[in-house]
Amino acid sequence: MSSIAQPAFTPCEHVDVLIVGAGISGIGAAHHLREKCPDKSFLMLENKAAFGGTWRQHTYPGIRSDSDLYTFGYGFKPWGGKPIANGDEILDYLEEAIDEDDLQAQIRYQHQVLSASWSSADQQWSIEAKRTDTGESVYFTANFLWMCQGYYRHQQGYTPEWEGMADFEGQIVHPQTWPEDLDYKGKRVLVIGSGATAATLVPALADDCEHLTMLQRSPTYFWTGENRNELADRLHALGVDEQTVHDIVRRDLLKNAEEIQSASAEHPEAVKEELLKVIREHLGEDFDMTHFTPSYRPWQQRIAYVPDGDLFKAIKSGKVTVVTDHIDRFTREGVLTRSGELLEADIIITATGFDICIMGDVNFAVDGEPVDFGNTYTYRGFMNSGVPNMVGMFGYLRTSWTMRVDLVSDVVCRMLQHMDDIGASSVTPTLLDAEKGMAMRPWISEQEFNPGYLKRSIQLMPKQGSHAPWTFDCDYYSERDILPSIDLDEPQLVYQAGEQSAVASA
């Protein structure tokens, strides 16, 4: 990959739109701004020394997507590789997107956003950031703020506090902060976890370890197959151009996923049996399938894709043992399970999830009053009641995250254009008098989707109301119709201009 130069900058800059984050969401947002609002000036503030977000942070062996790149990639940029891509391939793809849209000059690297304050008098945001390379404070003002920083803390992963952790004489590592010099060759390695990260790490490490044990408190649903797309291969063989292949395969994958999600809700036992059947084909009829039989129905948590069955091949080879049990405590030698089994290890890897943060832990204020996002209502899952000119990007949890980047970006660009058309300088999602005091419901229903990282922090997330527009479906198949048809003059969107004078709806 090419080196990344730090663009020249001034100590204080003003832009029409300030994007926080230069990962897959921020780059996608910038593309849409460049294409649909070419007259808007914008900057991107990125905490890291380079673009990529998640794909820059995670460097553990085998790092790869758990969604296909035809849907995890952008709608505007074709994906031409294998459906499941490794981290370097995704970074190359993002770098191409930056170069194709000439975005490099708009990115300020090593800028950690500390605070954002809205002034109704000035009708703009004031943002304080710290240069992580020099330690100096820098300041920006913006008419509109677009938060694309992600939903978890990059500097630390989530590791539970187990009794006896200080007694363990080996090394404890979280995949999110993987040490460059970690030597696991010939070692006994214990991976705690059962999600996509564990499923990626286990086959990547297994060949080099003396033995590897995957310890899970509860199983996860997986799906597996070849790391190829038959429809894409056929279309390529017919000489179809790359963008058309991308569009067709993307639509086909989304249609198939819609049918699977619907079947998971209506016929969960049938879907469950089909998922387990494929794993049995890899592990054999004698394998104890309780290790891959979750207590929840399919799609209450993500179904991770295991390309080419590599996890199951590692287990069948005898290099990997799966243990389903709770941890009683850590010991000097390893981990003692609740059933009394001692799992000895030289290295313990805690693939135990993310540490959720809200809006990048930035200190927000509106007219001097701190914003507690946990006490705001979400406006259609991308704005917040009482917070002017600010969008927060949160993707899908079942469908690829990036599908929502494209949808929301289209709405935001349409909103910016609408504000120009009616002479508005700000838009604030605002509850109607009849809606005040409306019951607050969780950001996402636990009955619909219940991964641990969300359950741990759900109280910090914005709340849903009882009806639209104060709801968030987090479902692509609903929002693909809803978001493009939003009435930007609906009464819950209050526009203002100049010195806080109301703008009449067009």
C-alpha positions, 0 to 999 in steps of 0.5 A: 500500500502507498504511504500516506502523507499528512496534508497541510492544515491550518490551526482552525478551519471551517467547513460545511460538513465535518466527518468524524472517522475515515473508516468504511463509513466515513469514506462512503459518506465522503463519496456521497458528498463529493457526488451529490453535494459537490458545492459542499466543503468537507473534512474528515478527522481520523484518530489513527495515522491512516484510514481504515478504522476496524481494518486498520486496528485489527491485525490478528492472524487471519483477520477477514470479513464475516460478510461477503464483499459484494454487500460489505463493499460499496454499491458504487464501487465493484468488488472483484475478489473472493467474497470473503476478503482478508484485512489487507484486501479490504484496506486496498479496496478502501484506498482505491475508493479514496484515490478514485474520489480524490479524498486524501486532501480532505483527511486529517490523520491523527486527529482525536475529536474531544468535544463538539458544541453546537451554538444556536446563535452561530448556527454551527458546531465548534469542534476541539481535537487533539493532534495525537502526533504532536499533542497540540489542540486544534479547532474546527467549525462546521455547519453540519457534523457527520459521526462515522467513528464506529461504535466501539473503543478501538484502544481496548476490547472487552475482556470480562474480569475473571477471578484469578486472572492475575495468577495466570503465569502466561500471556493474556491477549485480546485480538483487538490489540494483538502484539506484533511480537506474540510468539505462539509457535509450539505453544498451548493456546486457549481461545475464549470465545465463539464468534466470528473473531474466534472462528477466524483466529482458530484455523489461522493459529492451529497449524503453528500451535502445540495444541489449541483449545476453543473455550465457549460459554455458548455456541454460535451459528455458522454457515460455510461453503467455498470462498467463491460466488458461482453467479459472479464466476458465471457472469465473469465467464460471459464477459459481463462488465465488473459493475454489472456483475457487482450489481447483480450479485449484490441483489442476488445475495441480498434476496437470498439473505432476506429469505433466510432471515424470514425463514429464521423467524417463521421456521427457526427449527428448519433453518437451525437443522440446515445450518447444523447439517452443513457442519455435520458434513465437515465434522462427521456424524460422531461429533458432539453437535452441542458445541455448535447448537446455540440456545437462541434461534438463528439470526438473533445474533450474527451468523458468521460465514466460515470460508472453505470450512477452515474452522471445521477442518482444523477441528477435524484434524485434531489440532483444535479441541472445542470445550463448551463450559463456563469459566470458574477461575483462572489458575497459574496453569490456565483456566479451570472450568465450572465442570472442574476441567483444567485447560492448560495454556501458555497463551490465553486469547480473549476473543470476547467482543467489543467495548461499546462507546457512544459517538466516539466518547466525544463530549457533546453539548447543545447551547452549553448543555451536555448531551446524554444520548441515552436520554434522546430519541433516535430519529430513524436511527441516524439523528437524535431528538434535540441535536441539530445538524448531526448524523450518527452512522450505525450500520446493520447487524444482520445485513452487511454494515455498509448497506446502511452507509449508502442508504443513510448517505443518500438521505443526508445529501438529500437533506443538505440539498433541501436545507439549501432549497428552503434557506435553512441553516439547521435542522433539529429532530423535535418531538411534537407536543403530543409525543413528549413523555412518550415511552422510551424503548431500547435501541434494538429489541433483545428479542430480535437481536441480542449479542453480548456487546449490545446487551452490555451497553444498551442503556447508553444507546439512544432510545426508540419511541412508540412510532415513526419517525422515532424508531429504528428497524435496523433492517435493510429490507424495511429501510431500503423503502423507508429511507429514500421516501422520508418526507423531509418536511415532516413536522418532527424536522424543525428547520431554522435559518440565520438568527433562529428564525423559523423556516416555513415548510415548502 
